[in-house]
Amino acid sequence: MARRRKTMTEYIDIRIDQLKEDLEKASNPDDRAWYNRLIQELSWAKNQNHNCYMGTDAKGDWFQEQTN
């Protein structure tokens, strides 16, 4: 039986579930905060409705070289 390759979204969902399990087991408040942060970042990465750029290109319109 051949395995079906998981999509990026499926992988992120699985990883978030693993991190939530680890979060429940953690007793140190710093560890709990770290797990929450990782979960937030993966959730953000999974969301397709964000714009990573400030302008029209990778540098963004805000980037201007100094020529002085």
CHARMM internal coordinates of N, CA and C (Angstrom, degrees):
IC EDIT
DIST 1 N 1 CA 1.4536
DIST 1 CA 1 C 1.5302
ANGL 1 N 1 CA 1 C 109.34
DIST 1 C 2 N 1.2953
ANGL 1 CA 1 C 2 N 116.42
DIHE 1 N 1 CA 1 C 2 N 123.02
DIST 2 N 2 CA 1.4618
ANGL 1 C 2 N 2 CA 121.43
DIHE 1 CA 1 C 2 N 2 CA -179.66
DIST 2 CA 2 C 1.5221
ANGL 2 N 2 CA 2 C 110.07
DIHE 1 C 2 N 2 CA 2 C -82.32
DIST 2 C 3 N 1.3266
ANGL 2 CA 2 C 3 N 114.45
DIHE 2 N 2 CA 2 C 3 N 140.82
DIST 3 N 3 CA 1.4667
ANGL 2 C 3 N 3 CA 119.14
DIHE 2 CA 2 C 3 N 3 CA 176.42
DIST 3 CA 3 C 1.5169
ANGL 3 N 3 CA 3 C 110.07
DIHE 2 C 3 N 3 CA 3 C -82.26
DIST 3 C 4 N 1.3156
ANGL 3 CA 3 C 4 N 114.30
DIHE 3 N 3 CA 3 C 4 N 141.04
DIST 4 N 4 CA 1.4613
ANGL 3 C 4 N 4 CA 120.01
DIHE 3 CA 3 C 4 N 4 CA 174.38
DIST 4 CA 4 C 1.5284
ANGL 4 N 4 CA 4 C 108.04
DIHE 3 C 4 N 4 CA 4 C -83.65
DIST 4 C 5 N 1.2951
ANGL 4 CA 4 C 5 N 116.06
DIHE 4 N 4 CA 4 C 5 N 133.42
DIST 5 N 5 CA 1.4650
ANGL 4 C 5 N 5 CA 120.51
DIHE 4 CA 4 C 5 N 5 CA 178.95
DIST 5 CA 5 C 1.5247
ANGL 5 N 5 CA 5 C 109.33
DIHE 4 C 5 N 5 CA 5 C -69.87
DIST 5 C 6 N 1.3137
ANGL 5 CA 5 C 6 N 116.62
DIHE 5 N 5 CA 5 C 6 N 132.85
DIST 6 N 6 CA 1.4632
ANGL 5 C 6 N 6 CA 121.33
DIHE 5 CA 5 C 6 N 6 CA -178.86
DIST 6 CA 6 C 1.5316
ANGL 6 N 6 CA 6 C 110.61
DIHE 5 C 6 N 6 CA 6 C -77.41
DIST 6 C 7 N 1.3176
ANGL 6 CA 6 C 7 N 115.13
DIHE 6 N 6 CA 6 C 7 N 145.95
DIST 7 N 7 CA 1.4550
ANGL 6 C 7 N 7 CA 120.00
DIHE 6 CA 6 C 7 N 7 CA 175.77
DIST 7 CA 7 C 1.5217
ANGL 7 N 7 CA 7 C 109.25
DIHE 6 C 7 N 7 CA 7 C -78.15
DIST 7 C 8 N 1.3104
ANGL 7 CA 7 C 8 N 116.28
DIHE 7 N 7 CA 7 C 8 N 166.45
DIST 8 N 8 CA 1.4592
ANGL 7 C 8 N 8 CA 120.68
DIHE 7 CA 7 C 8 N 8 CA 178.46
DIST 8 CA 8 C 1.5296
ANGL 8 N 8 CA 8 C 110.60
DIHE 7 C 8 N 8 CA 8 C -59.15
DIST 8 C 9 N 1.3151
ANGL 8 CA 8 C 9 N 117.14
DIHE 8 N 8 CA 8 C 9 N -42.77
DIST 9 N 9 CA 1.4654
ANGL 8 C 9 N 9 CA 121.24
DIHE 8 CA 8 C 9 N 9 CA -179.59
DIST 9 CA 9 C 1.5268
ANGL 9 N 9 CA 9 C 111.16
DIHE 8 C 9 N 9 CA 9 C -62.53
DIST 9 C 10 N 1.3175
ANGL 9 CA 9 C 10 N 117.03
DIHE 9 N 9 CA 9 C 10 N -42.34
DIST 10 N 10 CA 1.4701
ANGL 9 C 10 N 10 CA 120.29
DIHE 9 CA 9 C 10 N 10 CA 178.21
DIST 10 CA 10 C 1.5232
ANGL 10 N 10 CA 10 C 110.79
DIHE 9 C 10 N 10 CA 10 C -63.61
DIST 10 C 11 N 1.3280
ANGL 10 CA 10 C 11 N 116.52
DIHE 10 N 10 CA 10 C 11 N -42.45
DIST 11 N 11 CA 1.4592
ANGL 10 C 11 N 11 CA 119.98
DIHE 10 CA 10 C 11 N 11 CA 179.20
DIST 11 CA 11 C 1.5252
ANGL 11 N 11 CA 11 C 110.68
DIHE 10 C 11 N 11 CA 11 C -62.07
DIST 11 C 12 N 1.3262
ANGL 11 CA 11 C 12 N 116.93
DIHE 11 N 11 CA 11 C 12 N -45.92
DIST 12 N 12 CA 1.4659
ANGL 11 C 12 N 12 CA 120.54
DIHE 11 CA 11 C 12 N 12 CA -179.54
DIST 12 CA 12 C 1.5262
ANGL 12 N 12 CA 12 C 110.44
DIHE 11 C 12 N 12 CA 12 C -62.33
DIST 12 C 13 N 1.3342
ANGL 12 CA 12 C 13 N 117.82
DIHE 12 N 12 CA 12 C 13 N -41.41
DIST 13 N 13 CA 1.4677
ANGL 12 C 13 N 13 CA 120.90
DIHE 12 CA 12 C 13 N 13 CA 178.14
DIST 13 CA 13 C 1.5283
ANGL 13 N 13 CA 13 C 111.46
DIHE 12 C 13 N 13 CA 13 C -61.12
DIST 13 C 14 N 1.3303
ANGL 13 CA 13 C 14 N 116.20
DIHE 13 N 13 CA 13 C 14 N -42.64
DIST 14 N 14 CA 1.4671
ANGL 13 C 14 N 14 CA 120.25
DIHE 13 CA 13 C 14 N 14 CA 178.82
DIST 14 CA 14 C 1.5200
ANGL 14 N 14 CA 14 C 110.21
DIHE 13 C 14 N 14 CA 14 C -64.04
DIST 14 C 15 N 1.3226
ANGL 14 CA 14 C 15 N 116.70
DIHE 14 N 14 CA 14 C 15 N -43.96
DIST 15 N 15 CA 1.4714
ANGL 14 C 15 N 15 CA 120.56
DIHE 14 CA 14 C 15 N 15 CA -179.29
DIST 15 CA 15 C 1.5230
ANGL 15 N 15 CA 15 C 111.02
DIHE 14 C 15 N 15 CA 15 C -65.37
DIST 15 C 16 N 1.3157
ANGL 15 CA 15 C 16 N 117.92
DIHE 15 N 15 CA 15 C 16 N -39.24
DIST 16 N 16 CA 1.4684
ANGL 15 C 16 N 16 CA 120.91
DIHE 15 CA 15 C 16 N 16 CA 177.42
DIST 16 CA 16 C 1.5287
ANGL 16 N 16 CA 16 C 109.77
DIHE 15 C 16 N 16 CA 16 C -62.56
DIST 16 C 17 N 1.3246
ANGL 16 CA 16 C 17 N 117.49
DIHE 16 N 16 CA 16 C 17 N -42.68
DIST 17 N 17 CA 1.4685
ANGL 16 C 17 N 17 CA 120.74
DIHE 16 CA 16 C 17 N 17 CA 177.91
DIST 17 CA 17 C 1.5251
ANGL 17 N 17 CA 17 C 111.01
DIHE 16 C 17 N 17 CA 17 C -60.96
DIST 17 C 18 N 1.3292
ANGL 17 CA 17 C 18 N 117.58
DIHE 17 N 17 CA 17 C 18 N -40.61
DIST 18 N 18 CA 1.4632
ANGL 17 C 18 N 18 CA 120.93
DIHE 17 CA 17 C 18 N 18 CA 178.06
DIST 18 CA 18 C 1.5252
ANGL 18 N 18 CA 18 C 110.78
DIHE 17 C 18 N 18 CA 18 C -63.70
DIST 18 C 19 N 1.3217
ANGL 18 CA 18 C 19 N 116.03
DIHE 18 N 18 CA 18 C 19 N -43.36
DIST 19 N 19 CA 1.4628
ANGL 18 C 19 N 19 CA 120.03
DIHE 18 CA 18 C 19 N 19 CA 179.55
DIST 19 CA 19 C 1.5306
ANGL 19 N 19 CA 19 C 111.31
DIHE 18 C 19 N 19 CA 19 C -65.43
DIST 19 C 20 N 1.3276
ANGL 19 CA 19 C 20 N 117.81
DIHE 19 N 19 CA 19 C 20 N -35.61
DIST 20 N 20 CA 1.4648
ANGL 19 C 20 N 20 CA 120.69
DIHE 19 CA 19 C 20 N 20 CA 177.45
DIST 20 CA 20 C 1.5261
ANGL 20 N 20 CA 20 C 110.72
DIHE 19 C 20 N 20 CA 20 C -64.84
DIST 20 C 21 N 1.3357
ANGL 20 CA 20 C 21 N 117.08
DIHE 20 N 20 CA 20 C 21 N -38.08
DIST 21 N 21 CA 1.4679
ANGL 20 C 21 N 21 CA 120.57
DIHE 20 CA 20 C 21 N 21 CA 176.48
DIST 21 CA 21 C 1.5281
ANGL 21 N 21 CA 21 C 110.42
DIHE 20 C 21 N 21 CA 21 C -63.99
DIST 21 C 22 N 1.3332
ANGL 21 CA 21 C 22 N 116.47
DIHE 21 N 21 CA 21 C 22 N -43.91
DIST 22 N 22 CA 1.4590
ANGL 21 C 22 N 22 CA 120.36
DIHE 21 CA 21 C 22 N 22 CA 178.18
DIST 22 CA 22 C 1.5254
ANGL 22 N 22 CA 22 C 111.01
DIHE 21 C 22 N 22 CA 22 C -64.49
DIST 22 C 23 N 1.3296
ANGL 22 CA 22 C 23 N 116.79
DIHE 22 N 22 CA 22 C 23 N -36.99
DIST 23 N 23 CA 1.4623
ANGL 22 C 23 N 23 CA 121.60
DIHE 22 CA 22 C 23 N 23 CA 178.28
DIST 23 CA 23 C 1.5225
ANGL 23 N 23 CA 23 C 110.78
DIHE 22 C 23 N 23 CA 23 C -60.31
DIST 23 C 24 N 1.3269
ANGL 23 CA 23 C 24 N 116.85
DIHE 23 N 23 CA 23 C 24 N -42.96
DIST 24 N 24 CA 1.4647
ANGL 23 C 24 N 24 CA 120.76
DIHE 23 CA 23 C 24 N 24 CA -179.87
DIST 24 CA 24 C 1.5252
ANGL 24 N 24 CA 24 C 112.02
DIHE 23 C 24 N 24 CA 24 C -64.32
DIST 24 C 25 N 1.3285
ANGL 24 CA 24 C 25 N 117.26
DIHE 24 N 24 CA 24 C 25 N -30.62
DIST 25 N 25 CA 1.4639
ANGL 24 C 25 N 25 CA 121.86
DIHE 24 CA 24 C 25 N 25 CA -178.27
DIST 25 CA 25 C 1.5294
ANGL 25 N 25 CA 25 C 112.62
DIHE 24 C 25 N 25 CA 25 C -82.86
DIST 25 C 26 N 1.3253
ANGL 25 CA 25 C 26 N 116.97
DIHE 25 N 25 CA 25 C 26 N -22.43
DIST 26 N 26 CA 1.4622
ANGL 25 C 26 N 26 CA 121.12
DIHE 25 CA 25 C 26 N 26 CA -174.69
DIST 26 CA 26 C 1.5202
ANGL 26 N 26 CA 26 C 111.06
DIHE 25 C 26 N 26 CA 26 C -72.27
DIST 26 C 27 N 1.3284
ANGL 26 CA 26 C 27 N 115.78
DIHE 26 N 26 CA 26 C 27 N 136.31
DIST 27 N 27 CA 1.4630
ANGL 26 C 27 N 27 CA 119.85
DIHE 26 CA 26 C 27 N 27 CA 177.61
DIST 27 CA 27 C 1.5300
ANGL 27 N 27 CA 27 C 111.65
DIHE 26 C 27 N 27 CA 27 C -108.04
DIST 27 C 28 N 1.3069
ANGL 27 CA 27 C 28 N 117.61
DIHE 27 N 27 CA 27 C 28 N -22.05
DIST 28 N 28 CA 1.4518
ANGL 27 C 28 N 28 CA 122.32
DIHE 27 CA 27 C 28 N 28 CA 179.31
DIST 28 CA 28 C 1.5279
ANGL 28 N 28 CA 28 C 109.31
DIHE 27 C 28 N 28 CA 28 C -77.08
DIST 28 C 29 N 1.3379
ANGL 28 CA 28 C 29 N 117.72
DIHE 28 N 28 CA 28 C 29 N 126.46
DIST 29 N 29 CA 1.4758
ANGL 28 C 29 N 29 CA 120.72
DIHE 28 CA 28 C 29 N 29 CA -179.42
DIST 29 CA 29 C 1.5413
ANGL 29 N 29 CA 29 C 113.23
DIHE 28 C 29 N 29 CA 29 C -59.37
DIST 29 C 30 N 1.3330
ANGL 29 CA 29 C 30 N 116.94
DIHE 29 N 29 CA 29 C 30 N -34.03
DIST 30 N 30 CA 1.4601
ANGL 29 C 30 N 30 CA 119.64
DIHE 29 CA 29 C 30 N 30 CA 178.50
DIST 30 CA 30 C 1.5298
ANGL 30 N 30 CA 30 C 110.66
DIHE 29 C 30 N 30 CA 30 C -67.00
DIST 30 C 31 N 1.3291
ANGL 30 CA 30 C 31 N 116.75
DIHE 30 N 30 CA 30 C 31 N -40.83
DIST 31 N 31 CA 1.4661
ANGL 30 C 31 N 31 CA 120.25
DIHE 30 CA 30 C 31 N 31 CA 176.96
DIST 31 CA 31 C 1.5181
ANGL 31 N 31 CA 31 C 110.76
DIHE 30 C 31 N 31 CA 31 C -63.61
DIST 31 C 32 N 1.3307
ANGL 31 CA 31 C 32 N 117.09
DIHE 31 N 31 CA 31 C 32 N -42.20
DIST 32 N 32 CA 1.4609
ANGL 31 C 32 N 32 CA 121.13
DIHE 31 CA 31 C 32 N 32 CA 179.46
DIST 32 CA 32 C 1.5351
ANGL 32 N 32 CA 32 C 110.77
DIHE 31 C 32 N 32 CA 32 C -61.73
DIST 32 C 33 N 1.3267
ANGL 32 CA 32 C 33 N 116.63
DIHE 32 N 32 CA 32 C 33 N -41.65
DIST 33 N 33 CA 1.4647
ANGL 32 C 33 N 33 CA 121.14
DIHE 32 CA 32 C 33 N 33 CA 178.44
DIST 33 CA 33 C 1.5314
ANGL 33 N 33 CA 33 C 110.32
DIHE 32 C 33 N 33 CA 33 C -64.20
DIST 33 C 34 N 1.3392
ANGL 33 CA 33 C 34 N 116.50
DIHE 33 N 33 CA 33 C 34 N -39.45
DIST 34 N 34 CA 1.4612
ANGL 33 C 34 N 34 CA 120.57
DIHE 33 CA 33 C 34 N 34 CA 179.41
DIST 34 CA 34 C 1.5317
ANGL 34 N 34 CA 34 C 110.84
DIHE 33 C 34 N 34 CA 34 C -64.75
DIST 34 C 35 N 1.3431
ANGL 34 CA 34 C 35 N 117.79
DIHE 34 N 34 CA 34 C 35 N -44.89
DIST 35 N 35 CA 1.4603
ANGL 34 C 35 N 35 CA 120.88
DIHE 34 CA 34 C 35 N 35 CA 177.88
DIST 35 CA 35 C 1.5265
ANGL 35 N 35 CA 35 C 110.86
DIHE 34 C 35 N 35 CA 35 C -61.09
DIST 35 C 36 N 1.3302
ANGL 35 CA 35 C 36 N 116.96
DIHE 35 N 35 CA 35 C 36 N -42.38
DIST 36 N 36 CA 1.4668
ANGL 35 C 36 N 36 CA 119.99
DIHE 35 CA 35 C 36 N 36 CA 177.80
DIST 36 CA 36 C 1.5232
ANGL 36 N 36 CA 36 C 111.11
DIHE 35 C 36 N 36 CA 36 C -60.42
DIST 36 C 37 N 1.3222
ANGL 36 CA 36 C 37 N 116.37
DIHE 36 N 36 CA 36 C 37 N -41.71
DIST 37 N 37 CA 1.4695
ANGL 36 C 37 N 37 CA 120.29
DIHE 36 CA 36 C 37 N 37 CA -179.52
DIST 37 CA 37 C 1.5326
ANGL 37 N 37 CA 37 C 110.56
DIHE 36 C 37 N 37 CA 37 C -64.54
DIST 37 C 38 N 1.3227
ANGL 37 CA 37 C 38 N 117.47
DIHE 37 N 37 CA 37 C 38 N -43.64
DIST 38 N 38 CA 1.4630
ANGL 37 C 38 N 38 CA 120.83
DIHE 37 CA 37 C 38 N 38 CA 178.57
DIST 38 CA 38 C 1.5228
ANGL 38 N 38 CA 38 C 111.11
DIHE 37 C 38 N 38 CA 38 C -61.60
DIST 38 C 39 N 1.3227
ANGL 38 CA 38 C 39 N 116.39
DIHE 38 N 38 CA 38 C 39 N -41.91
DIST 39 N 39 CA 1.4667
ANGL 38 C 39 N 39 CA 121.05
DIHE 38 CA 38 C 39 N 39 CA 178.94
DIST 39 CA 39 C 1.5266
ANGL 39 N 39 CA 39 C 110.13
DIHE 38 C 39 N 39 CA 39 C -63.04
DIST 39 C 40 N 1.3328
ANGL 39 CA 39 C 40 N 116.83
DIHE 39 N 39 CA 39 C 40 N -42.69
DIST 40 N 40 CA 1.4676
ANGL 39 C 40 N 40 CA 120.88
DIHE 39 CA 39 C 40 N 40 CA 178.49
DIST 40 CA 40 C 1.5219
ANGL 40 N 40 CA 40 C 111.63
DIHE 39 C 40 N 40 CA 40 C -61.69
DIST 40 C 41 N 1.3396
ANGL 40 CA 40 C 41 N 116.85
DIHE 40 N 40 CA 40 C 41 N -43.63
DIST 41 N 41 CA 1.4566
ANGL 40 C 41 N 41 CA 119.93
DIHE 40 CA 40 C 41 N 41 CA -178.20
DIST 41 CA 41 C 1.5257
ANGL 41 N 41 CA 41 C 111.73
DIHE 40 C 41 N 41 CA 41 C -67.50
DIST 41 C 42 N 1.3308
ANGL 41 CA 41 C 42 N 117.54
DIHE 41 N 41 CA 41 C 42 N -39.74
DIST 42 N 42 CA 1.4627
ANGL 41 C 42 N 42 CA 119.77
DIHE 41 CA 41 C 42 N 42 CA 177.67
DIST 42 CA 42 C 1.5244
ANGL 42 N 42 CA 42 C 110.81
DIHE 41 C 42 N 42 CA 42 C -66.67
DIST 42 C 43 N 1.3268
ANGL 42 CA 42 C 43 N 116.74
DIHE 42 N 42 CA 42 C 43 N -38.12
DIST 43 N 43 CA 1.4658
ANGL 42 C 43 N 43 CA 120.00
DIHE 42 CA 42 C 43 N 43 CA 177.27
DIST 43 CA 43 C 1.5204
ANGL 43 N 43 CA 43 C 110.57
DIHE 42 C 43 N 43 CA 43 C -63.30
DIST 43 C 44 N 1.3253
ANGL 43 CA 43 C 44 N 116.87
DIHE 43 N 43 CA 43 C 44 N -39.89
DIST 44 N 44 CA 1.4601
ANGL 43 C 44 N 44 CA 120.98
DIHE 43 CA 43 C 44 N 44 CA 178.08
DIST 44 CA 44 C 1.5246
ANGL 44 N 44 CA 44 C 110.17
DIHE 43 C 44 N 44 CA 44 C -64.83
DIST 44 C 45 N 1.3373
ANGL 44 CA 44 C 45 N 116.44
DIHE 44 N 44 CA 44 C 45 N -44.32
DIST 45 N 45 CA 1.4637
ANGL 44 C 45 N 45 CA 120.44
DIHE 44 CA 44 C 45 N 45 CA -178.90
DIST 45 CA 45 C 1.5299
ANGL 45 N 45 CA 45 C 111.36
DIHE 44 C 45 N 45 CA 45 C -63.68
DIST 45 C 46 N 1.3258
ANGL 45 CA 45 C 46 N 117.17
DIHE 45 N 45 CA 45 C 46 N -33.89
DIST 46 N 46 CA 1.4636
ANGL 45 C 46 N 46 CA 121.65
DIHE 45 CA 45 C 46 N 46 CA 179.85
DIST 46 CA 46 C 1.5216
ANGL 46 N 46 CA 46 C 111.81
DIHE 45 C 46 N 46 CA 46 C -71.06
DIST 46 C 47 N 1.3240
ANGL 46 CA 46 C 47 N 116.65
DIHE 46 N 46 CA 46 C 47 N -31.79
DIST 47 N 47 CA 1.4588
ANGL 46 C 47 N 47 CA 121.83
DIHE 46 CA 46 C 47 N 47 CA -178.87
DIST 47 CA 47 C 1.5229
ANGL 47 N 47 CA 47 C 109.80
DIHE 46 C 47 N 47 CA 47 C -68.07
DIST 47 C 48 N 1.3110
ANGL 47 CA 47 C 48 N 117.21
DIHE 47 N 47 CA 47 C 48 N 127.28
DIST 48 N 48 CA 1.4573
ANGL 47 C 48 N 48 CA 122.16
DIHE 47 CA 47 C 48 N 48 CA -177.56
DIST 48 CA 48 C 1.5303
ANGL 48 N 48 CA 48 C 112.70
DIHE 47 C 48 N 48 CA 48 C -90.78
DIST 48 C 49 N 1.3143
ANGL 48 CA 48 C 49 N 118.29
DIHE 48 N 48 CA 48 C 49 N 0.45
DIST 49 N 49 CA 1.4671
ANGL 48 C 49 N 49 CA 121.63
DIHE 48 CA 48 C 49 N 49 CA -172.79
DIST 49 CA 49 C 1.5218
ANGL 49 N 49 CA 49 C 113.39
DIHE 48 C 49 N 49 CA 49 C -101.18
DIST 49 C 50 N 1.3129
ANGL 49 CA 49 C 50 N 117.71
DIHE 49 N 49 CA 49 C 50 N 37.89
DIST 50 N 50 CA 1.4591
ANGL 49 C 50 N 50 CA 118.80
DIHE 49 CA 49 C 50 N 50 CA 177.74
DIST 50 CA 50 C 1.5183
ANGL 50 N 50 CA 50 C 109.95
DIHE 49 C 50 N 50 CA 50 C -128.49
DIST 50 C 51 N 1.3023
ANGL 50 CA 50 C 51 N 115.60
DIHE 50 N 50 CA 50 C 51 N 153.75
DIST 51 N 51 CA 1.4539
ANGL 50 C 51 N 51 CA 122.24
DIHE 50 CA 50 C 51 N 51 CA 179.84
DIST 51 CA 51 C 1.5203
ANGL 51 N 51 CA 51 C 107.86
DIHE 50 C 51 N 51 CA 51 C -110.61
DIST 51 C 52 N 1.3154
ANGL 51 CA 51 C 52 N 116.35
DIHE 51 N 51 CA 51 C 52 N 116.47
DIST 52 N 52 CA 1.4611
ANGL 51 C 52 N 52 CA 121.03
DIHE 51 CA 51 C 52 N 52 CA -176.59
DIST 52 CA 52 C 1.5227
ANGL 52 N 52 CA 52 C 113.35
DIHE 51 C 52 N 52 CA 52 C -81.26
DIST 52 C 53 N 1.3129
ANGL 52 CA 52 C 53 N 117.82
DIHE 52 N 52 CA 52 C 53 N -9.99
DIST 53 N 53 CA 1.4574
ANGL 52 C 53 N 53 CA 120.72
DIHE 52 CA 52 C 53 N 53 CA -174.69
DIST 53 CA 53 C 1.5137
ANGL 53 N 53 CA 53 C 111.08
DIHE 52 C 53 N 53 CA 53 C -110.98
DIST 53 C 54 N 1.3164
ANGL 53 CA 53 C 54 N 114.48
DIHE 53 N 53 CA 53 C 54 N 147.81
DIST 54 N 54 CA 1.4599
ANGL 53 C 54 N 54 CA 120.36
DIHE 53 CA 53 C 54 N 54 CA -178.81
DIST 54 CA 54 C 1.5272
ANGL 54 N 54 CA 54 C 112.05
DIHE 53 C 54 N 54 CA 54 C -83.83
DIST 54 C 55 N 1.3070
ANGL 54 CA 54 C 55 N 117.89
DIHE 54 N 54 CA 54 C 55 N -20.45
DIST 55 N 55 CA 1.4549
ANGL 54 C 55 N 55 CA 120.69
DIHE 54 CA 54 C 55 N 55 CA -176.40
DIST 55 CA 55 C 1.5125
ANGL 55 N 55 CA 55 C 111.17
DIHE 54 C 55 N 55 CA 55 C -141.27
DIST 55 C 56 N 1.3161
ANGL 55 CA 55 C 56 N 115.19
DIHE 55 N 55 CA 55 C 56 N -151.37
DIST 56 N 56 CA 1.4552
ANGL 55 C 56 N 56 CA 119.93
DIHE 55 CA 55 C 56 N 56 CA -173.81
DIST 56 CA 56 C 1.5195
ANGL 56 N 56 CA 56 C 113.60
DIHE 55 C 56 N 56 CA 56 C -83.28
DIST 56 C 57 N 1.3424
ANGL 56 CA 56 C 57 N 117.40
DIHE 56 N 56 CA 56 C 57 N -18.73
DIST 57 N 57 CA 1.4586
ANGL 56 C 57 N 57 CA 119.22
DIHE 56 CA 56 C 57 N 57 CA 178.26
DIST 57 CA 57 C 1.5238
ANGL 57 N 57 CA 57 C 109.52
DIHE 56 C 57 N 57 CA 57 C -127.91
DIST 57 C 58 N 1.3189
ANGL 57 CA 57 C 58 N 117.20
DIHE 57 N 57 CA 57 C 58 N -177.77
DIST 58 N 58 CA 1.4633
ANGL 57 C 58 N 58 CA 120.95
DIHE 57 CA 57 C 58 N 58 CA -175.68
DIST 58 CA 58 C 1.5226
ANGL 58 N 58 CA 58 C 112.43
DIHE 57 C 58 N 58 CA 58 C -62.07
DIST 58 C 59 N 1.3397
ANGL 58 CA 58 C 59 N 117.69
DIHE 58 N 58 CA 58 C 59 N -31.50
DIST 59 N 59 CA 1.4574
ANGL 58 C 59 N 59 CA 119.89
DIHE 58 CA 58 C 59 N 59 CA 178.62
DIST 59 CA 59 C 1.5212
ANGL 59 N 59 CA 59 C 111.33
DIHE 58 C 59 N 59 CA 59 C -80.70
DIST 59 C 60 N 1.2995
ANGL 59 CA 59 C 60 N 117.16
DIHE 59 N 59 CA 59 C 60 N -26.78
DIST 60 N 60 CA 1.4498
ANGL 59 C 60 N 60 CA 121.49
DIHE 59 CA 59 C 60 N 60 CA -177.78
DIST 60 CA 60 C 1.5085
ANGL 60 N 60 CA 60 C 111.54
DIHE 59 C 60 N 60 CA 60 C 83.34
DIST 60 C 61 N 1.3132
ANGL 60 CA 60 C 61 N 115.76
DIHE 60 N 60 CA 60 C 61 N 158.38
DIST 61 N 61 CA 1.4599
ANGL 60 C 61 N 61 CA 120.72
DIHE 60 CA 60 C 61 N 61 CA 179.62
DIST 61 CA 61 C 1.5229
ANGL 61 N 61 CA 61 C 112.01
DIHE 60 C 61 N 61 CA 61 C -68.06
DIST 61 C 62 N 1.3121
ANGL 61 CA 61 C 62 N 117.28
DIHE 61 N 61 CA 61 C 62 N -22.56
DIST 62 N 62 CA 1.4597
ANGL 61 C 62 N 62 CA 121.07
DIHE 61 CA 61 C 62 N 62 CA -177.20
DIST 62 CA 62 C 1.5162
ANGL 62 N 62 CA 62 C 111.81
DIHE 61 C 62 N 62 CA 62 C -70.71
DIST 62 C 63 N 1.3508
ANGL 62 CA 62 C 63 N 118.32
DIHE 62 N 62 CA 62 C 63 N -19.18
DIST 63 N 63 CA 1.4602
ANGL 62 C 63 N 63 CA 122.19
DIHE 62 CA 62 C 63 N 63 CA -177.20
DIST 63 CA 63 C 1.5156
ANGL 63 N 63 CA 63 C 109.72
DIHE 62 C 63 N 63 CA 63 C -83.82
DIST 63 C 64 N 1.3200
ANGL 63 CA 63 C 64 N 116.18
DIHE 63 N 63 CA 63 C 64 N 120.12
DIST 64 N 64 CA 1.4610
ANGL 63 C 64 N 64 CA 120.79
DIHE 63 CA 63 C 64 N 64 CA 175.01
DIST 64 CA 64 C 1.5134
ANGL 64 N 64 CA 64 C 107.73
DIHE 63 C 64 N 64 CA 64 C -137.04
DIST 64 C 65 N 1.3178
ANGL 64 CA 64 C 65 N 116.37
DIHE 64 N 64 CA 64 C 65 N 129.57
DIST 65 N 65 CA 1.4635
ANGL 64 C 65 N 65 CA 120.51
DIHE 64 CA 64 C 65 N 65 CA 179.41
DIST 65 CA 65 C 1.5170
ANGL 65 N 65 CA 65 C 110.15
DIHE 64 C 65 N 65 CA 65 C -72.34
DIST 65 C 66 N 1.3278
ANGL 65 CA 65 C 66 N 114.99
DIHE 65 N 65 CA 65 C 66 N 143.52
DIST 66 N 66 CA 1.4609
ANGL 65 C 66 N 66 CA 121.31
DIHE 65 CA 65 C 66 N 66 CA 175.09
DIST 66 CA 66 C 1.5265
ANGL 66 N 66 CA 66 C 108.59
DIHE 65 C 66 N 66 CA 66 C -81.57
DIST 66 C 67 N 1.3220
ANGL 66 CA 66 C 67 N 118.54
DIHE 66 N 66 CA 66 C 67 N 129.33
DIST 67 N 67 CA 1.4678
ANGL 66 C 67 N 67 CA 122.24
DIHE 66 CA 66 C 67 N 67 CA -179.58
DIST 67 CA 67 C 1.5114
ANGL 67 N 67 CA 67 C 112.05
DIHE 66 C 67 N 67 CA 67 C -113.77
DIST 67 C 68 N 1.3235
ANGL 67 CA 67 C 68 N 118.06
DIHE 67 N 67 CA 67 C 68 N 14.10
DIST 68 N 68 CA 1.4707
ANGL 67 C 68 N 68 CA 121.24
DIHE 67 CA 67 C 68 N 68 CA -178.13
DIST 68 CA 68 C 1.5010
ANGL 68 N 68 CA 68 C 110.34
DIHE 67 C 68 N 68 CA 68 C -74.23
END
COOR INIT
IC SEED 1 N 1 CA 1 C
IC BUILD
